């Protein structure tokens, strides 16, 4: 069950309308389904309003999922890169995304700057 937890600076979070969140989530879930071969009903996106003061990255995300043979490092990197591009286009802020697989020692990370 892939789970994407997004810590979003409170200034950005306050600017979102629920219809925008629904559209963003739909696009992100489609990417997770495609890249990580996941079922739509198993995907979770959790938005956490945060006060980010000292970091330039105003959105910080962690994508966690179970290990699977088809979920190799290239697919994981493509997944977080595509998610990061969508978020960056929408919010125009620095974004830091990391991906963690359960039962795997590899970690994928991406930082996007505006």
N, CA, C and O atoms as CSV, one atom per row, in Angstrom:
chain,resi,resn,atom,element,x,y,z
A,1,UNK,N,N,0.840,-1.176,0.000
A,1,UNK,CA,C,0.000,0.000,0.000
A,1,UNK,C,C,0.888,1.243,0.000
A,1,UNK,O,O,1.343,1.658,1.065
A,2,UNK,N,N,1.146,1.843,-1.149
A,2,UNK,CA,C,1.944,3.063,-1.180
A,2,UNK,C,C,1.263,4.195,-0.410
A,2,UNK,O,O,0.058,4.420,-0.522
A,3,UNK,N,N,2.067,4.885,0.362
A,3,UNK,CA,C,1.561,5.991,1.168
A,3,UNK,C,C,2.479,7.193,0.946
A,3,UNK,O,O,3.684,7.115,1.186
A,4,UNK,N,N,1.908,8.290,0.493
A,4,UNK,CA,C,2.653,9.524,0.291
A,4,UNK,C,C,2.219,10.512,1.362
A,4,UNK,O,O,1.056,10.911,1.424
A,5,UNK,N,N,3.169,10.900,2.203
A,5,UNK,CA,C,2.896,11.879,3.250
A,5,UNK,C,C,3.561,13.187,2.830
A,5,UNK,O,O,4.777,13.246,2.646
A,6,UNK,N,N,2.752,14.229,2.682
A,6,UNK,CA,C,3.254,15.532,2.254
A,6,UNK,C,C,3.132,16.529,3.403
A,6,UNK,O,O,2.034,16.829,3.871
A,7,UNK,N,N,4.275,17.032,3.844
A,7,UNK,CA,C,4.303,18.107,4.828
A,7,UNK,C,C,4.359,19.406,4.029
A,7,UNK,O,O,5.339,19.681,3.337
A,8,UNK,N,N,3.306,20.192,4.133
A,8,UNK,CA,C,3.169,21.401,3.316
A,8,UNK,C,C,3.172,22.609,4.229
A,8,UNK,O,O,2.425,22.664,5.205
A,9,UNK,N,N,4.021,23.581,3.905
A,9,UNK,CA,C,4.080,24.800,4.705
A,9,UNK,C,C,2.685,25.397,4.823
A,9,UNK,O,O,1.928,25.422,3.852
A,10,UNK,N,N,2.353,25.874,6.004
A,10,UNK,CA,C,0.986,26.356,6.266
A,10,UNK,C,C,0.570,27.494,5.343
A,10,UNK,O,O,-0.618,27.641,5.058
A,11,UNK,N,N,1.498,28.290,4.874
A,11,UNK,CA,C,1.166,29.383,3.955
A,11,UNK,C,C,0.651,28.810,2.631
A,11,UNK,O,O,-0.310,29.328,2.061
A,12,UNK,N,N,1.285,27.749,2.146
A,12,UNK,CA,C,0.861,27.103,0.910
A,12,UNK,C,C,-0.452,26.353,1.132
A,12,UNK,O,O,-1.368,26.434,0.313
A,13,UNK,N,N,-0.536,25.628,2.240
A,13,UNK,CA,C,-1.710,24.812,2.524
A,13,UNK,C,C,-2.970,25.651,2.576
A,13,UNK,O,O,-4.029,25.203,2.135
A,14,UNK,N,N,-2.877,26.852,3.102
A,14,UNK,CA,C,-4.045,27.716,3.220
A,14,UNK,C,C,-4.562,28.203,1.872
A,14,UNK,O,O,-5.701,28.659,1.776
A,15,UNK,N,N,-3.744,28.111,0.838
A,15,UNK,CA,C,-4.153,28.603,-0.476
A,15,UNK,C,C,-4.883,27.546,-1.305
A,15,UNK,O,O,-5.347,27.844,-2.406
A,16,UNK,N,N,-4.991,26.316,-0.794
A,16,UNK,CA,C,-5.609,25.235,-1.554
A,16,UNK,C,C,-7.107,25.146,-1.323
A,16,UNK,O,O,-7.594,25.264,-0.198
A,17,UNK,N,N,-7.814,24.937,-2.407
A,17,UNK,CA,C,-9.234,24.628,-2.313
A,17,UNK,C,C,-9.385,23.125,-2.470
A,17,UNK,O,O,-8.543,22.473,-3.087
A,18,UNK,N,N,-10.447,22.580,-1.918
A,18,UNK,CA,C,-10.640,21.131,-1.914
A,18,UNK,C,C,-10.695,20.553,-3.331
A,18,UNK,O,O,-10.223,19.438,-3.552
A,19,UNK,N,N,-11.253,21.276,-4.279
A,19,UNK,CA,C,-11.307,20.766,-5.656
A,19,UNK,C,C,-9.906,20.645,-6.247
A,19,UNK,O,O,-9.632,19.721,-7.014
A,20,UNK,N,N,-9.019,21.574,-5.894
A,20,UNK,CA,C,-7.641,21.501,-6.364
A,20,UNK,C,C,-6.927,20.303,-5.753
A,20,UNK,O,O,-6.175,19.608,-6.435
A,21,UNK,N,N,-7.160,20.066,-4.482
A,21,UNK,CA,C,-6.540,18.929,-3.803
A,21,UNK,C,C,-6.997,17.624,-4.448
A,21,UNK,O,O,-6.183,16.728,-4.672
A,22,UNK,N,N,-8.267,17.512,-4.743
A,22,UNK,CA,C,-8.811,16.300,-5.367
A,22,UNK,C,C,-8.160,16.058,-6.726
A,22,UNK,O,O,-7.787,14.928,-7.043
A,23,UNK,N,N,-8.024,17.112,-7.530
A,23,UNK,CA,C,-7.382,16.973,-8.849
A,23,UNK,C,C,-5.915,16.572,-8.713
A,23,UNK,O,O,-5.435,15.704,-9.442
A,24,UNK,N,N,-5.202,17.205,-7.778
A,24,UNK,CA,C,-3.793,16.867,-7.553
A,24,UNK,C,C,-3.643,15.412,-7.112
A,24,UNK,O,O,-2.787,14.683,-7.614
A,25,UNK,N,N,-4.481,15.008,-6.174
A,25,UNK,CA,C,-4.403,13.631,-5.679
A,25,UNK,C,C,-4.676,12.621,-6.784
A,25,UNK,O,O,-4.016,11.584,-6.858
A,26,UNK,N,N,-5.627,12.915,-7.627
A,26,UNK,CA,C,-5.955,12.006,-8.734
A,26,UNK,C,C,-4.747,11.837,-9.656
A,26,UNK,O,O,-4.424,10.718,-10.055
A,27,UNK,N,N,-4.083,12.934,-9.991
A,27,UNK,CA,C,-2.903,12.873,-10.865
A,27,UNK,C,C,-1.760,12.102,-10.195
A,27,UNK,O,O,-1.093,11.284,-10.828
A,28,UNK,N,N,-1.547,12.378,-8.901
A,28,UNK,CA,C,-0.459,11.715,-8.177
A,28,UNK,C,C,-0.735,10.220,-8.038
A,28,UNK,O,O,0.172,9.407,-8.214
A,29,UNK,N,N,-1.964,9.855,-7.727
A,29,UNK,CA,C,-2.314,8.433,-7.610
A,29,UNK,C,C,-2.136,7.725,-8.945
A,29,UNK,O,O,-1.689,6.579,-8.974
A,30,UNK,N,N,-2.476,8.379,-10.048
A,30,UNK,CA,C,-2.255,7.780,-11.370
A,30,UNK,C,C,-0.780,7.483,-11.602
A,30,UNK,O,O,-0.433,6.444,-12.162
A,31,UNK,N,N,0.083,8.390,-11.176
A,31,UNK,CA,C,1.533,8.179,-11.321
A,31,UNK,C,C,1.983,7.000,-10.474
A,31,UNK,O,O,2.734,6.145,-10.945
A,32,UNK,N,N,1.531,6.949,-9.231
A,32,UNK,CA,C,1.916,5.854,-8.342
A,32,UNK,C,C,1.428,4.517,-8.904
A,32,UNK,O,O,2.155,3.523,-8.872
A,33,UNK,N,N,0.209,4.497,-9.414
A,33,UNK,CA,C,-0.330,3.265,-10.024
A,33,UNK,C,C,0.539,2.821,-11.191
A,33,UNK,O,O,0.881,1.645,-11.313
A,34,UNK,N,N,0.889,3.770,-12.041
A,34,UNK,CA,C,1.653,3.448,-13.250
A,34,UNK,C,C,3.083,3.033,-12.916
A,34,UNK,O,O,3.546,1.989,-13.374
A,35,UNK,N,N,3.776,3.829,-12.134
A,35,UNK,CA,C,5.197,3.586,-11.878
A,35,UNK,C,C,5.446,2.446,-10.889
A,35,UNK,O,O,6.394,1.679,-11.059
A,36,UNK,N,N,4.610,2.329,-9.865
A,36,UNK,CA,C,4.832,1.315,-8.840
A,36,UNK,C,C,3.883,0.131,-8.951
A,36,UNK,O,O,3.869,-0.750,-8.092
A,37,UNK,N,N,3.086,0.120,-10.024
A,37,UNK,CA,C,2.146,-0.965,-10.279
A,37,UNK,C,C,1.298,-1.249,-9.036
A,37,UNK,O,O,1.268,-2.368,-8.523
A,38,UNK,N,N,0.631,-0.233,-8.582
A,38,UNK,CA,C,-0.184,-0.328,-7.378
A,38,UNK,C,C,-1.658,-0.214,-7.731
A,38,UNK,O,O,-2.021,0.382,-8.745
A,39,UNK,N,N,-2.495,-0.784,-6.894
A,39,UNK,CA,C,-3.939,-0.657,-7.054
A,39,UNK,C,C,-4.385,0.712,-6.559
A,39,UNK,O,O,-3.881,1.208,-5.551
A,40,UNK,N,N,-5.317,1.312,-7.259
A,40,UNK,CA,C,-5.806,2.648,-6.908
A,40,UNK,C,C,-6.321,2.709,-5.475
A,40,UNK,O,O,-6.054,3.674,-4.760
A,41,UNK,N,N,-7.054,1.692,-5.055
A,41,UNK,CA,C,-7.630,1.685,-3.718
A,41,UNK,C,C,-6.597,1.513,-2.612
A,41,UNK,O,O,-6.898,1.735,-1.439
A,42,UNK,N,N,-5.381,1.120,-2.981
A,42,UNK,CA,C,-4.330,0.940,-1.983
A,42,UNK,C,C,-3.481,2.189,-1.771
A,42,UNK,O,O,-2.679,2.231,-0.838
A,43,UNK,N,N,-3.637,3.189,-2.600
A,43,UNK,CA,C,-2.812,4.395,-2.511
A,43,UNK,C,C,-3.392,5.376,-1.488
A,43,UNK,O,O,-4.604,5.581,-1.418
A,44,UNK,N,N,-2.513,5.966,-0.710
A,44,UNK,CA,C,-2.899,6.979,0.266
A,44,UNK,C,C,-2.059,8.229,0.041
A,44,UNK,O,O,-0.860,8.149,-0.226
A,45,UNK,N,N,-2.701,9.375,0.152
A,45,UNK,CA,C,-1.973,10.638,0.170
A,45,UNK,C,C,-2.438,11.382,1.413
A,45,UNK,O,O,-3.631,11.612,1.612
A,46,UNK,N,N,-1.487,11.748,2.232
A,46,UNK,CA,C,-1.783,12.427,3.492
A,46,UNK,C,C,-1.136,13.794,3.454
A,46,UNK,O,O,0.077,13.911,3.282
A,47,UNK,N,N,-1.950,14.837,3.616
A,47,UNK,CA,C,-1.479,16.211,3.619
A,47,UNK,C,C,-1.359,16.671,5.080
A,47,UNK,O,O,-2.329,16.604,5.835
A,48,UNK,N,N,-0.191,17.126,5.462
A,48,UNK,CA,C,0.018,17.598,6.825
A,48,UNK,C,C,0.434,19.063,6.770
A,48,UNK,O,O,1.459,19.411,6.184
A,49,UNK,N,N,-0.370,19.905,7.385
A,49,UNK,CA,C,-0.047,21.329,7.455
A,49,UNK,C,C,1.113,21.494,8.432
A,49,UNK,O,O,1.032,21.059,9.580
A,50,UNK,N,N,2.186,22.120,7.973
A,50,UNK,CA,C,3.395,22.248,8.778
A,50,UNK,C,C,3.871,23.700,8.793
A,50,UNK,O,O,3.552,24.488,7.903
A,51,UNK,N,N,4.624,24.021,9.807
A,51,UNK,CA,C,5.272,25.326,9.873
A,51,UNK,C,C,6.747,25.090,9.552
A,51,UNK,O,O,7.514,24.633,10.400
A,52,UNK,N,N,7.123,25.403,8.333
A,52,UNK,CA,C,8.499,25.185,7.887
A,52,UNK,C,C,9.199,26.542,7.901
A,52,UNK,O,O,8.884,27.420,7.099
A,53,UNK,N,N,10.137,26.703,8.807
A,53,UNK,CA,C,10.769,28.020,8.998
A,53,UNK,C,C,12.177,28.069,8.415
A,53,UNK,O,O,12.480,28.958,7.620
A,54,UNK,N,N,13.026,27.147,8.790
A,54,UNK,CA,C,14.434,27.265,8.412
A,54,UNK,C,C,14.805,26.618,7.088
A,54,UNK,O,O,15.875,26.903,6.551
A,55,UNK,N,N,13.959,25.760,6.550
A,55,UNK,CA,C,14.274,25.072,5.304
A,55,UNK,C,C,13.752,25.855,4.101
A,55,UNK,O,O,12.693,26.479,4.164
A,56,UNK,N,N,14.504,25.815,3.013
A,56,UNK,CA,C,14.033,26.412,1.760
A,56,UNK,C,C,12.968,25.547,1.097
A,56,UNK,O,O,12.220,26.023,0.243
A,57,UNK,N,N,12.900,24.275,1.489
A,57,UNK,CA,C,11.946,23.351,0.885
A,57,UNK,C,C,10.617,23.485,1.612
A,57,UNK,O,O,10.498,23.082,2.769
A,58,UNK,N,N,9.623,24.046,0.947
A,58,UNK,CA,C,8.335,24.328,1.567
A,58,UNK,C,C,7.358,23.164,1.452
A,58,UNK,O,O,6.282,23.193,2.051
A,59,UNK,N,N,7.726,22.143,0.688
A,59,UNK,CA,C,6.975,20.891,0.662
A,59,UNK,C,C,7.985,19.767,0.847
A,59,UNK,O,O,8.967,19.671,0.110
A,60,UNK,N,N,7.733,18.917,1.839
A,60,UNK,CA,C,8.580,17.761,2.100
A,60,UNK,C,C,7.701,16.525,2.046
A,60,UNK,O,O,6.674,16.461,2.723
A,61,UNK,N,N,8.096,15.542,1.246
A,61,UNK,CA,C,7.269,14.354,1.094
A,61,UNK,C,C,8.040,13.068,1.267
A,61,UNK,O,O,9.214,12.973,0.907
A,62,UNK,N,N,7.356,12.067,1.829
A,62,UNK,CA,C,7.906,10.724,1.977
A,62,UNK,C,C,6.941,9.733,1.350
A,62,UNK,O,O,5.775,9.655,1.738
A,63,UNK,N,N,7.430,8.986,0.390
A,63,UNK,CA,C,6.647,7.943,-0.255
A,63,UNK,C,C,7.130,6.604,0.283
A,63,UNK,O,O,8.299,6.248,0.130
A,64,UNK,N,N,6.225,5.866,0.913
A,64,UNK,CA,C,6.569,4.569,1.489
A,64,UNK,C,C,5.733,3.492,0.803
A,64,UNK,O,O,4.552,3.693,0.518
A,65,UNK,N,N,6.363,2.349,0.543
A,65,UNK,CA,C,5.680,1.269,-0.170
A,65,UNK,C,C,6.369,-0.049,0.126
A,65,UNK,O,O,7.501,-0.078,0.610
A,66,UNK,N,N,5.678,-1.135,-0.170
A,66,UNK,CA,C,6.246,-2.466,0.019
A,66,UNK,C,C,7.146,-2.836,-1.146
A,66,UNK,O,O,6.908,-2.455,-2.292
A,67,UNK,N,N,8.175,-3.582,-0.824
A,67,UNK,CA,C,9.106,-4.048,-1.845
A,67,UNK,C,C,8.394,-4.990,-2.814
A,67,UNK,O,O,7.566,-5.812,-2.421
A,68,UNK,N,N,8.743,-4.844,-4.085
A,68,UNK,CA,C,8.186,-5.675,-5.147
A,68,UNK,C,C,9.245,-5.752,-6.246
A,68,UNK,O,O,9.967,-4.780,-6.472
A,69,UNK,N,N,9.347,-6.873,-6.919
A,69,UNK,CA,C,10.397,-7.038,-7.925
A,69,UNK,C,C,10.355,-5.964,-9.006
A,69,UNK,O,O,11.402,-5.514,-9.472
A,70,UNK,N,N,9.161,-5.551,-9.404
A,70,UNK,CA,C,9.038,-4.566,-10.480
A,70,UNK,C,C,9.306,-3.133,-9.992
A,70,UNK,O,O,9.438,-2.221,-10.808
A,71,UNK,N,N,9.384,-2.934,-8.710
A,71,UNK,CA,C,9.627,-1.590,-8.156
A,71,UNK,C,C,11.130,-1.378,-7.979
A,71,UNK,O,O,11.643,-1.360,-6.860
A,72,UNK,N,N,11.812,-1.219,-9.094
A,72,UNK,CA,C,13.255,-1.021,-9.039
A,72,UNK,C,C,13.579,0.468,-8.858
A,72,UNK,O,O,12.685,1.314,-8.889
A,73,UNK,N,N,14.838,0.766,-8.674
A,73,UNK,CA,C,15.266,2.137,-8.364
A,73,UNK,C,C,14.909,3.116,-9.477
A,73,UNK,O,O,14.589,4.271,-9.197
A,74,UNK,N,N,14.958,2.679,-10.725
A,74,UNK,CA,C,14.607,3.575,-11.834
A,74,UNK,C,C,13.131,3.960,-11.800
A,74,UNK,O,O,12.784,5.123,-12.002
A,75,UNK,N,N,12.276,2.991,-11.548
A,75,UNK,CA,C,10.833,3.272,-11.478
A,75,UNK,C,C,10.514,4.156,-10.276
A,75,UNK,O,O,9.664,5.043,-10.356
A,76,UNK,N,N,11.197,3.910,-9.172
A,76,UNK,CA,C,10.989,4.731,-7.973
A,76,UNK,C,C,11.420,6.168,-8.248
A,76,UNK,O,O,10.704,7.112,-7.912
A,77,UNK,N,N,12.582,6.329,-8.856
A,77,UNK,CA,C,13.060,7.674,-9.197
A,77,UNK,C,C,12.102,8.379,-10.152
A,77,UNK,O,O,11.806,9.560,-9.973
A,78,UNK,N,N,11.618,7.665,-11.159
A,78,UNK,CA,C,10.655,8.255,-12.098
A,78,UNK,C,C,9.381,8.677,-11.368
A,78,UNK,O,O,8.822,9.740,-11.640
A,79,UNK,N,N,8.933,7.844,-10.450
A,79,UNK,CA,C,7.711,8.130,-9.701
A,79,UNK,C,C,7.849,9.422,-8.896
A,79,UNK,O,O,7.001,10.309,-9.004
A,80,UNK,N,N,8.901,9.538,-8.097
A,80,UNK,CA,C,9.021,10.747,-7.269
A,80,UNK,C,C,9.371,11.982,-8.101
A,80,UNK,O,O,8.998,13.098,-7.740
A,81,UNK,N,N,10.085,11.787,-9.209
A,81,UNK,CA,C,10.378,12.925,-10.087
A,81,UNK,C,C,9.087,13.474,-10.687
A,81,UNK,O,O,8.872,14.686,-10.697
A,82,UNK,N,N,8.225,12.584,-11.188
A,82,UNK,CA,C,6.960,13.017,-11.801
A,82,UNK,C,C,6.031,13.674,-10.773
A,82,UNK,O,O,5.389,14.682,-11.067
A,83,UNK,N,N,5.966,13.106,-9.584
A,83,UNK,CA,C,5.157,13.717,-8.520
A,83,UNK,C,C,5.716,15.097,-8.183
A,83,UNK,O,O,4.964,16.061,-8.039
A,84,UNK,N,N,7.038,15.185,-8.058
A,84,UNK,CA,C,7.682,16.462,-7.746
A,84,UNK,C,C,7.415,17.523,-8.798
A,84,UNK,O,O,7.201,18.687,-8.461
A,85,UNK,N,N,7.424,17.138,-10.067
A,85,UNK,CA,C,7.153,18.096,-11.140
A,85,UNK,C,C,5.737,18.645,-11.054
A,85,UNK,O,O,5.517,19.837,-11.272
A,86,UNK,N,N,4.771,17.779,-10.737
A,86,UNK,CA,C,3.375,18.236,-10.598
A,86,UNK,C,C,3.259,19.219,-9.449
A,86,UNK,O,O,2.646,20.277,-9.592
A,87,UNK,N,N,3.845,18.877,-8.311
A,87,UNK,CA,C,3.774,19.759,-7.139
A,87,UNK,C,C,4.504,21.072,-7.382
A,87,UNK,O,O,4.048,22.134,-6.958
A,88,UNK,N,N,5.636,20.993,-8.063
A,88,UNK,CA,C,6.408,22.208,-8.324
A,88,UNK,C,C,5.668,23.146,-9.276
A,88,UNK,O,O,5.681,24.361,-9.081
A,89,UNK,N,N,5.035,22.600,-10.286
A,89,UNK,CA,C,4.259,23.443,-11.209
A,89,UNK,C,C,3.096,24.113,-10.496
A,89,UNK,O,O,2.772,25.268,-10.773
A,90,UNK,N,N,2.469,23.391,-9.580
A,90,UNK,CA,C,1.306,23.919,-8.869
A,90,UNK,C,C,1.703,24.992,-7.848
A,90,UNK,O,O,1.069,26.045,-7.776
A,91,UNK,N,N,2.743,24.727,-7.067
A,91,UNK,CA,C,3.059,25.604,-5.937
A,91,UNK,C,C,4.258,26.522,-6.163
A,91,UNK,O,O,4.407,27.517,-5.455
A,92,UNK,N,N,5.103,26.212,-7.123
A,92,UNK,CA,C,6.288,27.026,-7.441
A,92,UNK,C,C,7.163,27.290,-6.217
A,92,UNK,O,O,7.540,28.426,-5.931
A,93,UNK,N,N,7.471,26.211,-5.506
A,93,UNK,CA,C,8.356,26.278,-4.338
A,93,UNK,C,C,9.378,25.148,-4.426
A,93,UNK,O,O,9.244,24.234,-5.240
A,94,UNK,N,N,10.399,25.226,-3.578
A,94,UNK,CA,C,11.354,24.127,-3.494
A,94,UNK,C,C,10.661,22.929,-2.865
A,94,UNK,O,O,9.887,23.071,-1.918
A,95,UNK,N,N,10.946,21.744,-3.404
A,95,UNK,CA,C,10.287,20.525,-2.955
A,95,UNK,C,C,11.349,19.468,-2.683
A,95,UNK,O,O,12.293,19.310,-3.458
A,96,UNK,N,N,11.189,18.750,-1.580
A,96,UNK,CA,C,12.066,17.618,-1.262
A,96,UNK,C,C,11.192,16.383,-1.112
A,96,UNK,O,O,10.284,16.354,-0.281
A,97,UNK,N,N,11.470,15.354,-1.926
A,97,UNK,CA,C,10.730,14.103,-1.877
A,97,UNK,C,C,11.701,12.950,-1.653
A,97,UNK,O,O,12.794,12.918,-2.218
A,98,UNK,N,N,11.282,12.012,-0.823
A,98,UNK,CA,C,12.082,10.819,-0.576
A,98,UNK,C,C,11.184,9.601,-0.707
A,98,UNK,O,O,9.988,9.677,-0.426
A,99,UNK,N,N,11.748,8.484,-1.129
A,99,UNK,CA,C,10.986,7.247,-1.265
A,99,UNK,C,C,11.684,6.152,-0.461
A,99,UNK,O,O,12.903,5.998,-0.524
A,100,UNK,N,N,10.899,5.408,0.283
A,100,UNK,CA,C,11.412,4.337,1.120
A,100,UNK,C,C,10.628,3.068,0.837
A,100,UNK,O,O,9.397,3.074,0.834
A,101,UNK,N,N,11.354,1.971,0.599
A,101,UNK,CA,C,10.657,0.697,0.437
A,101,UNK,C,C,10.874,-0.157,1.675
A,101,UNK,O,O,11.964,-0.179,2.248
A,102,UNK,N,N,9.835,-0.850,2.074
A,102,UNK,CA,C,9.909,-1.726,3.231
A,102,UNK,C,C,10.655,-2.991,2.825
A,102,UNK,O,O,10.373,-3.563,1.772
A,103,UNK,N,N,11.600,-3.435,3.646
A,103,UNK,CA,C,12.470,-4.589,3.401
A,103,UNK,C,C,13.479,-4.318,2.298
A,103,UNK,O,O,13.817,-5.218,1.529
A,104,UNK,N,N,13.951,-3.111,2.218
A,104,UNK,CA,C,14.951,-2.762,1.214
A,104,UNK,C,C,15.848,-1.690,1.813
A,104,UNK,O,O,15.383,-0.809,2.537
A,105,UNK,N,N,17.103,-1.769,1.515
A,105,UNK,CA,C,18.030,-0.790,2.072
A,105,UNK,C,C,18.188,0.442,1.184
A,105,UNK,O,O,18.873,1.389,1.570
A,106,UNK,N,N,17.570,0.449,0.008
A,106,UNK,CA,C,17.740,1.589,-0.890
A,106,UNK,C,C,16.761,2.707,-0.562
A,106,UNK,O,O,15.614,2.468,-0.184
A,107,UNK,N,N,17.245,3.927,-0.717
A,107,UNK,CA,C,16.439,5.128,-0.522
A,107,UNK,C,C,16.630,5.995,-1.751
A,107,UNK,O,O,17.758,6.233,-2.182
A,108,UNK,N,N,15.526,6.468,-2.317
A,108,UNK,CA,C,15.588,7.394,-3.445
A,108,UNK,C,C,15.163,8.756,-2.959
A,108,UNK,O,O,14.237,8.863,-2.156
A,109,UNK,N,N,15.817,9.797,-3.425
A,109,UNK,CA,C,15.467,11.157,-2.979
A,109,UNK,C,C,15.572,12.127,-4.146
A,109,UNK,O,O,16.363,11.931,-5.069
A,110,UNK,N,N,14.766,13.168,-4.088
A,110,UNK,CA,C,14.820,14.215,-5.120
A,110,UNK,C,C,14.550,15.562,-4.469
A,110,UNK,O,O,13.647,15.691,-3.642
A,111,UNK,N,N,15.337,16.567,-4.844
A,111,UNK,CA,C,15.121,17.939,-4.422
A,111,UNK,C,C,14.849,18.753,-5.670
A,111,UNK,O,O,15.624,18.686,-6.625
A,112,UNK,N,N,13.775,19.517,-5.689
A,112,UNK,CA,C,13.445,20.342,-6.836
A,112,UNK,C,C,13.477,21.795,-6.420
A,112,UNK,O,O,12.869,22.164,-5.415
A,113,UNK,N,N,14.170,22.623,-7.169
A,113,UNK,CA,C,14.258,24.037,-6.875
A,113,UNK,C,C,13.525,24.816,-7.949
A,113,UNK,O,O,13.531,24.445,-9.123
A,114,UNK,N,N,12.903,25.887,-7.536
A,114,UNK,CA,C,12.133,26.713,-8.453
A,114,UNK,C,C,13.052,27.582,-9.275
A,114,UNK,O,O,12.586,28.355,-10.113
